[in-house]
Amino acid sequence: MTQGQDKATAPAETTGGGDLRSRLIDVILDEASISRSTPDIEHDRAVAIYDLIEENTFHPVGQGPGRYILRLSVIEKKLVFEISSETGRAVATHVLSLTPLRKIVRDYDMICESYYQAIRHATPSQIEAIDMGRRGVHNEGSTILMERLEGKIELDLQTARRLFTLVYALHWKG
């Protein structure tokens, strides 16, 4: 890992006939956009990157099937998706306002704090109830992210969920 990057990679997968399916092969989080956080949040971010690389559907609209690298950053309170091909060729850059995500990220942050406290001190049924709420808010944030990327990047709900976790990691410093 080079200084200034939070990076994960995984082997490429192919579909029948040797065609590559459109997917992410690398995700880079801009270190300048991230503030170090609690170990729980750091762990969630690392797991999200690993899971995202392992299994995802990611297709920039207007591009052929391929393997892509995504660099996520927050610049001037805007979420920036810089997409390049596996060879490093710039494919697209999408800049999204964080405003539509602000409330859901704030709600998600509060419920995550409750969840992390609960796993240390609460009963299993209390933890389960908080976790159900956390997953619901997470799904809502993922759906908003999918809507914001509509017409720009095609992705499935699981990919959107993992990206939302990374957006959450970037949001507060930006």
Secondary structure, 3 states (H helix, E strand, C coil): CCCCEEEEECCCCECHHHCECCEEEEEEEEHHHCCCCCHHHHHHHHHHHHHHHHCCCEEECCCCCCEEEEEEEEECCEEEEEEEECCCCEEEEEEEECHHHHHHHHHHHHHHHHHHHHHHHCCHHHHHHHHHHHHHHHHHHHHHHHHHHCCCEEECHHHHHHHHHHHHHHHCCC
